[in-house]
Amino acid sequence: MTSLARATPENWKTLTLAPGETPATVRLPVGPVVVPLEVWRTRRFELFHREQEHGWPLGLLLAPGEPLEAVEQDLHDFSLIVLQGDAAYDAPGQQAHRLRHEYGYRAELRVHESSLTPSEGSIAA
């Protein structure tokens, strides 16, 4: 089985790992891509180089429970951050507020419940 790269309305592709794939071996799609934190941690320099060389925007997908502090130093490398959440609690809303007000993140920010795709999520102001 291969990884899923799902296109969003702005041509973003959201990369997810298929069973048996690792962050180091997953194939990166062409164009703007939103990667999970584990892929960013493993392939940070490759992703940064890809963005610089081709001009393809880079996005980050943060799953529930993944701390903002894990990417605090890299926040401004992302053109888009997608915060996944669970309807049972408002962690994505709290993270969105922190990104804007504590960390000064000004690029595109999407918040959505885990049952939605990133393209269906709301845009956080």
N, C-alpha and C positions, 0 to 999 in steps of 0.2 A: 504494500500500500504506500502511496506517496503522500507527502504533506499537502495541506490545503492552502491555497493562496486565493482568497476570496476578494473579488473586486468590490469596491464601494463606489458611490456615485462620482467621486472625484478621481477615479482611476487608482485609488489606493488598493493594495492587496494586503490582506491580513494573513500572515504566515502562522500556521499551527503545525505542531509536530505530529506526525502519524505514529502509530505504535511501532516501536523498533527504531525510530529515527532519533538522532541526537542533535543537540544544537550545533555541534561541529560538522555534522554531515548533511544536514538538511540543505536542499538546493534553494538558493535565493532567487525569487522571480525578478524579471526585468521590470524596471519602473519603480514608482513610489511604493514602499513596503512598510507595514506595521509589524514589528517583530516582538515576540514575547521577551520578557526580561532575561530568561536563561539564554536565549540566542544573543541578545545584546552583550551579556557578560562574557560569553565565549568568543564572539566574533566582532567585538567592538571596533577594532582597528580596520578590519576588512569592510565593515559597514560604513565607517566614517570615510574611508578611501573611496568606496563606491559612490557615496553621495557627492564627494568633492570632484571625482573624475567624470561622472556622468550627469551630475546635477539632479539626481533622483532624490526627492525628499525622503526623509527617514522618520518613521513613527514608532512609538513604543506602546505596547499593550501591557498594562499592569493588572494582574489577576488579584482577586480578593486575598488579602493578607500579605501581599508584597509591599514592603515599606518604601515610601518615597525616598528615604535616606539612602536606599540602594543605588539611586541614580542622581542624587542631589548635585554632584559635581558635573553631571552630563546633561542636565535638563535642557539647556539651551542648544544642544545638538539636535533636538527633535522638533520637527515641524508640526507634529501631531502627537498627542498623548491620549490613549484610550484607557479609561478606568472601568474595569469590569466590576460588577457588584452582585449583590444578592438582595432580593426584595425584603428579606428579613431584617436588614440593618442598613444604615445610611453611610457606610464607610466610603463609597465612591464620592458622595456629596461632600463629605468632610475632607477627603483627599483633594478634591477639586478646589475647595476653598483654600486649603493650605498651599496648593500649587500657585494659585493666583496671589494670595496675600502674604504668605510667609516666604515663598521662594521666588516670587516675581515672574512666574512663567506667563508669557504673553501670547504664545502661539496658539494654534487650535487645540481645543480640549474637548473630548467627548466623554460622556458618562452614560453608561447603560447597564441594565440588569443582565446577568449572565445568560438569560434566555433569549436576549436580542443579539443581533449582529452589530458590529460597530457602526455600520451605516444607518442602523435604525435608532441608535442612541441619540440622546439629546446633546446639544452643544452647550457647554458650561460657560457662563459669562464671567 
